[in-house]
Amino acid sequence: MDLFITWENDANHLVDDIEWIQIHGTCWAYSLRRHMNAACRIANLIDAESLSLAYLVNYMRMTSGLSDTLGLSSFDPVRPFLMLEGMVLDDDYRMLFAQFMRIPELPLPRGIRRFVVTDMIIHSLDHYQSNQDFEQAFVSAMNHSPITAAIPNYPSILSFIANPPQNNIYAPTLLELLFDDYPNLHVMFATGRGIYQGVPFVRFRDSSGLINGGFMNVEMGKGIIVKFVELIGACHYVIGAEMI
């Protein structure tokens, strides 16, 4: 397969090369954690260290009401968290967990570094005049950074996992595309774009770990991708101090 854009081999190691296996419905958290790590590395705020997935999930569980499977029906509740509360380093959160021997209560103690963005822009296909306009915005965002995106949880994903086509690119059936009413979304981290045998596709890091060793290729041009997220202006601060 030919990838003409890929963030996987970036010199700054923007994409975490860890095959995480998500817990229950936390695909949204795995992708946004990868996304925040990349945004913070682009801003030279962190190196190989990572932001805490556990804090993101625990905060949203305590404040926004996740589903029984820890799923999130919309990106909207995460926006104020990433802009105002901020993520913390995984090592710092583990230190607090070891100190208290339980999930640390909110608010976290003073002196913990927080990593935020100045804006989290949520793009939805249904807010654009056409899929072409939506995909142009998606491509433009991907030219600057790997990004979080979502596709509907089509039933055919399971058959794709079990028996992928020869070109290894996922596309739902025509009936699924026509039905177009799947409330549950699967969130993944888009790290590359390419074309294979004339079929354009997006390469995703898939945190379920079920597909091709943690990767999934999704065909472009059919309206399969329905949402994506841009993170703008990563910075960090310590409570009581100015943002840096």
C-alpha positions in Angstrom: 0.0 0.0 0.0 1.2 3.5 -0.8 0.9 6.1 2.0 1.5 9.6 0.7 0.9 11.1 4.1 1.9 9.3 7.3 2.6 10.5 10.8 3.8 7.1 12.0 7.4 7.8 11.0 7.6 11.4 12.1 11.0 12.3 13.6 9.4 13.7 16.7 7.6 10.3 17.3 4.2 12.0 17.4 2.3 8.7 17.3 2.6 6.4 20.3 3.8 3.0 19.1 2.0 1.0 21.7 -0.7 -1.6 20.8 -3.2 -0.6 23.5 -6.2 -2.9 23.9 -9.1 -0.7 24.9 -11.3 -1.5 27.9 -15.0 -1.8 27.1 -16.2 1.3 25.1 -13.3 3.6 25.8 -12.1 3.9 22.1 -12.8 7.7 22.4 -10.4 8.0 25.3 -7.6 6.0 23.7 -7.8 8.1 20.5 -8.0 11.5 22.3 -5.1 10.5 24.6 -3.0 9.7 21.5 -4.2 12.9 20.0 -3.3 15.1 23.0 0.1 13.4 23.2 0.7 14.3 19.6 -0.5 17.9 20.1 1.8 18.3 23.1 4.8 16.9 21.3 4.2 19.2 18.3 4.2 22.1 20.9 7.4 20.6 22.5 5.7 20.2 25.9 6.4 16.4 26.3 8.8 13.9 24.8 8.3 10.1 25.2 6.2 10.5 28.3 2.4 10.2 28.0 -0.7 11.8 29.3 -3.0 9.7 31.5 -5.7 7.7 30.0 -7.0 6.7 33.4 -7.5 10.3 34.5 -9.4 11.2 31.3 -11.7 8.3 31.8 -12.1 8.7 35.6 -12.8 12.4 35.2 -15.4 11.9 32.5 -17.0 9.1 34.5 -17.4 11.2 37.6 -18.5 14.4 35.8 -20.2 13.5 32.6 -21.9 10.1 33.2 -20.3 7.5 30.9 -22.3 4.5 29.8 -22.1 1.2 31.6 -19.4 0.2 29.2 -17.5 3.5 29.7 -18.7 4.7 26.3 -19.3 8.4 25.4 -22.1 9.3 23.0 -20.6 12.6 21.9 -17.3 14.4 21.9 -19.0 17.5 23.4 -18.4 16.8 27.1 -14.7 16.3 26.5 -14.3 19.8 25.0 -14.5 21.8 28.4 -12.3 19.1 30.0 -9.5 19.5 27.4 -9.8 23.3 27.4 -10.2 24.1 31.1 -9.4 21.1 33.3 -6.6 19.6 31.3 -4.9 16.2 31.2 -2.1 15.2 33.5 1.0 13.1 32.9 0.5 9.4 33.4 3.4 9.2 35.9 1.9 12.0 38.0 -1.5 10.4 38.1 0.0 7.0 39.0 2.0 8.7 41.8 -1.3 10.1 43.2 -3.0 6.8 43.0 -0.1 5.1 44.9 -0.2 7.9 47.5 -3.9 7.6 48.2 -4.3 3.9 47.4 -7.5 4.7 45.5 -8.7 6.8 42.6 -7.7 10.4 43.5 -10.6 12.6 44.3 -11.4 15.8 42.4 -10.1 18.4 42.3 -6.5 17.0 42.1 -3.9 18.5 44.5 -2.2 21.8 43.6 1.1 21.5 41.9 0.1 18.9 39.3 0.9 20.0 35.7 -2.2 20.3 33.4 -2.1 20.0 29.7 -4.9 21.8 27.8 -5.7 23.2 24.3 -7.0 26.6 23.4 -9.7 25.0 21.3 -11.2 21.6 20.4 -13.1 21.8 17.1 -15.6 19.0 16.5 -16.4 18.5 12.9 -19.6 16.5 11.9 -20.5 15.4 8.4 -24.1 16.6 8.9 -22.8 20.1 9.4 -21.3 20.3 5.9 -23.1 20.7 2.6 -21.5 17.6 1.1 -19.2 14.7 2.0 -16.7 16.2 -0.4 -16.5 19.4 1.7 -16.3 17.4 4.9 -13.4 15.3 3.5 -11.6 18.3 2.3 -11.6 19.7 5.8 -10.6 16.3 7.1 -7.6 16.2 4.7 -6.6 19.8 5.6 -6.6 18.9 9.3 -4.6 15.7 8.7 -1.9 17.7 6.8 -1.0 19.4 10.1 -1.4 16.6 12.6 -2.7 13.1 13.2 -6.3 13.4 14.3 -9.2 11.7 16.1 -12.1 10.6 13.9 -15.2 8.4 14.1 -17.1 6.0 11.9 -20.4 4.3 12.6 -20.3 0.9 14.2 -21.6 -0.9 11.1 -22.4 -4.6 11.5 -20.1 -5.4 8.6 -17.0 -4.4 10.7 -17.2 -7.8 12.4 -17.1 -9.6 9.0 -14.2 -7.3 7.9 -12.2 -8.4 11.0 -12.9 -12.0 10.3 -12.4 -12.0 6.6 -10.8 -8.8 5.2 -10.9 -8.2 1.5 -7.8 -8.6 -0.7 -7.1 -4.8 -0.6 -7.5 -4.8 3.2 -9.6 -1.6 3.0 -12.9 -1.4 4.9 -16.1 -0.1 3.4 -19.6 -0.9 4.7 -22.2 -2.5 2.5 -24.5 -0.4 0.2 -27.5 -1.2 2.5 -25.6 0.0 5.5 -24.6 3.3 3.8 -28.2 3.8 2.7 -29.6 3.1 6.1 -27.3 5.7 7.7 -28.7 5.5 11.2 -26.2 3.9 13.5 -26.1 5.7 16.9 -22.9 4.1 18.1 -19.6 5.3 16.8 -16.2 3.7 16.8 -13.4 6.3 17.4 -9.9 5.8 16.1 -6.7 7.9 15.5 -6.1 8.8 11.9 -2.4 8.7 11.2 -2.0 8.4 7.4 -3.7 8.6 4.0 -3.0 6.6 0.9 -4.3 4.9 -2.2 -4.3 1.3 -3.2 -5.5 -0.1 -6.5 -7.2 3.2 -7.2 -9.0 3.2 -3.8 -8.2 6.2 -1.5 -8.1 5.3 2.2 -7.3 6.6 5.7 -5.1 4.5 7.9 -6.2 4.5 11.6 -4.7 3.3 14.8 -7.4 1.1 16.2 -7.3 0.7 20.0 -9.5 -2.4 20.0 -6.4 -4.3 18.8 -8.6 -6.6 16.8 -7.9 -5.4 13.3 -4.6 -6.0 11.6 -2.4 -5.7 14.7 -4.1 -2.4 15.8 -4.5 -0.7 12.4 -7.6 -0.3 10.2 -7.8 1.1 6.7 -11.1 2.9 5.8 -12.1 3.9 2.3 -12.6 7.6 1.6 -15.2 9.1 -0.7 -18.2 7.2 0.7 -19.2 9.2 3.8 -17.9 6.5 6.2 -16.0 9.0 8.4 -18.7 11.1 10.1 -16.8 13.1 12.7 -13.3 14.3 13.4 -11.6 16.5 16.0 -9.0 19.2 15.7 -7.0 20.2 18.8 -5.6 23.7 18.6 -2.9 25.4 20.7 -1.6 22.9 23.2 -0.1 24.4 26.3 0.4 23.5 30.0 0.1 25.1 33.4 0.2 24.5 37.1 -2.8 25.5 39.2 -2.2 29.0 40.4 0.3 29.8 37.6 -0.1 31.2 34.1 -0.4 28.9 31.1 2.8 28.3 29.2 
